[in-house]
Amino acid sequence: MRIRVLAEGDEQALTDLRSWLSRDPEAAGLPVEPMTGDGPTMGVLEALDVVLGNATNIASFAVAYATWRTTRPTGPTSGARTMVHGNSTVDIGHLSPEELADLLRRLDGDSSDSGTSE
């Protein structure tokens, strides 16, 4: 399953998240690819694509993401709160690790049911 975490105008948040994931012992092995903009925003980090291959990956990402969120400043400019999977766009910035893992498992189940799981 592939998810995308959006910058929401806060490129530094994605840079920090990517670095955090690479240092987290459980999440370090997850494939995380930066997505940069084309056109007038060429080269600007707009999103991170994360591939979650199994339940362990989902749990590892959920815990690492939720822990990282606790280290971030709060407020409307704090980016990397929106996740996209297929046609679903969800604010994940307020979710606990358990809630995020549950959401990801449900989204993964929906993809598997339709035959579009990655």
Helices and strands as residue ranges (DSSP letters): E 2-6, H 11-23, E 32-36, G 39-41, E 45-51, H 55-71, E 82-85, E 88-91, H 97-114
